[in-house]
Amino acid sequence: MATWAEFASAAPDIAELGLKQFERFHIAYLATVRKDGSPRVHPVSPVIADGRLFVATPPTSPKRLDQIRDGRYVIHALPGKNDAEFLIRGRAQRVTDNNTRASVSDGAGHTIHDHDWIFEYDIQEAMMAYWENAGQPDTRPVREFWRQL
């Protein structure tokens, strides 16, 4: 799996769209796997710090236990220009060291509370899509995919 920096180096156009969506909206949707195997969706504020992707999670959020038990995730950014979509998939893992917490807090532009759980998201797959000729008879999606080999 790749860090954000490794992914961005390998697929710069897809990463650029994702970064623009994160910066524009400051929110995305995180899908995790519940204990019973069903999906759970959460609004989150992704943070890119030191070339890595993170989310700070309140200690009462059910997503924290989902990610500890089963690190599989999908993050889907809100649509942008031309209904542009950005999606990444991989594995999350909790990080606890103080240096990483400080980097995430700096990258977020606000305080990460001591009780927040910090998760790092390694990236296995990414996708971007947008619509050409939106609203016209020949409207069609254009998609690009990237996968860590």
C-alpha positions in Angstrom: 0.0 0.0 0.0 1.1 3.6 -0.6 1.3 6.7 1.4 -0.4 9.8 0.0 2.9 11.1 -1.3 3.7 7.8 -3.1 0.2 7.7 -4.6 0.5 11.4 -5.6 3.8 10.7 -7.3 2.4 7.7 -9.2 -1.0 9.2 -10.1 -0.6 13.0 -9.9 -3.8 13.9 -11.8 -6.0 11.7 -9.6 -4.3 13.0 -6.4 -4.6 16.6 -7.5 -8.4 16.2 -7.9 -8.6 14.5 -4.5 -6.6 17.3 -2.8 -8.7 20.0 -4.5 -11.9 18.3 -3.2 -10.5 17.9 0.3 -9.4 21.6 0.3 -12.6 22.9 -1.2 -15.1 21.1 1.1 -13.0 20.0 4.1 -15.2 17.0 4.3 -15.5 13.6 2.7 -17.3 10.3 3.5 -15.5 7.5 5.1 -16.9 4.0 4.8 -15.9 1.4 7.3 -16.9 -2.2 8.0 -19.2 -2.9 11.0 -18.7 -5.9 13.3 -21.5 -7.7 11.4 -19.8 -7.0 8.1 -22.2 -4.3 6.9 -20.9 -0.9 5.8 -21.0 2.2 7.9 -20.6 5.7 6.5 -19.2 8.7 8.4 -18.5 12.3 7.4 -14.8 13.1 8.1 -12.2 15.8 7.6 -9.2 14.3 5.9 -5.8 15.8 6.8 -2.6 15.4 4.7 0.5 15.8 6.7 4.1 14.8 6.0 2.9 13.2 2.8 0.5 10.9 4.6 -3.3 10.9 4.9 -5.0 11.0 8.3 -8.3 11.5 10.1 -8.8 12.5 13.7 -11.6 10.5 15.3 -13.5 11.3 18.5 -13.2 8.6 21.1 -17.0 8.0 21.1 -17.3 7.4 17.3 -18.1 3.9 16.3 -15.8 4.2 13.3 -12.8 4.0 15.7 -13.6 0.4 16.6 -14.5 -0.5 13.0 -11.0 0.5 11.9 -9.3 -1.2 14.8 -11.1 -4.5 14.1 -11.1 -4.3 10.3 -8.9 -1.6 8.7 -10.5 -1.7 5.3 -11.9 1.7 4.3 -13.2 3.8 1.3 -13.0 7.6 1.3 -15.3 9.3 -1.2 -14.9 13.1 -1.7 -17.9 15.4 -2.3 -18.5 16.1 -6.0 -16.7 19.1 -7.6 -16.8 20.8 -10.9 -18.5 18.8 -13.6 -19.6 16.4 -10.8 -16.0 15.3 -10.4 -15.6 12.3 -8.1 -12.6 11.1 -6.1 -12.4 7.8 -4.3 -9.6 6.0 -2.5 -9.5 2.6 -0.9 -7.0 0.8 1.4 -6.3 0.1 5.0 -6.4 2.3 8.1 -4.3 1.9 11.1 -4.2 3.8 14.4 -1.2 5.9 15.2 -0.4 7.1 18.7 3.1 8.8 18.6 3.2 12.4 19.7 5.2 13.6 16.7 2.6 12.3 14.3 -0.2 13.8 16.4 1.6 17.2 16.2 2.0 16.9 12.4 -1.7 16.0 12.0 -2.7 19.0 14.2 -0.5 21.3 12.1 -1.8 19.9 8.9 -5.4 20.3 10.1 -4.9 23.9 11.0 -6.6 23.3 14.3 -6.0 21.5 17.5 -6.3 17.7 17.6 -7.6 16.9 21.0 -5.6 14.6 23.3 -8.5 12.2 23.4 -9.0 12.0 19.6 -7.9 8.8 17.9 -5.6 9.4 14.9 -5.8 7.0 12.0 -3.5 6.9 9.0 -4.9 5.7 5.6 -2.6 3.7 3.3 -3.9 3.8 -0.3 -4.3 0.7 -2.4 -6.7 2.0 -5.1 -7.9 5.4 -6.4 -10.4 6.6 -8.9 -11.5 9.9 -10.3 -14.4 10.6 -12.6 -16.0 13.6 -14.2 -18.8 14.1 -16.8 -18.1 15.3 -20.4 -20.9 17.2 -22.2 -23.0 17.3 -19.0 -26.7 17.9 -19.7 -26.3 17.1 -23.4 -27.5 14.0 -25.3 -24.0 12.6 -25.4 -23.2 13.0 -21.7 -20.6 10.4 -20.6 -18.4 9.7 -17.7 -14.6 9.8 -18.0 -12.8 7.7 -15.4 -9.2 7.1 -14.4 -8.0 4.4 -12.1 -4.8 3.8 -10.1 -3.9 0.7 -8.2 -0.8 0.0 -6.1 1.0 -3.0 -7.6 
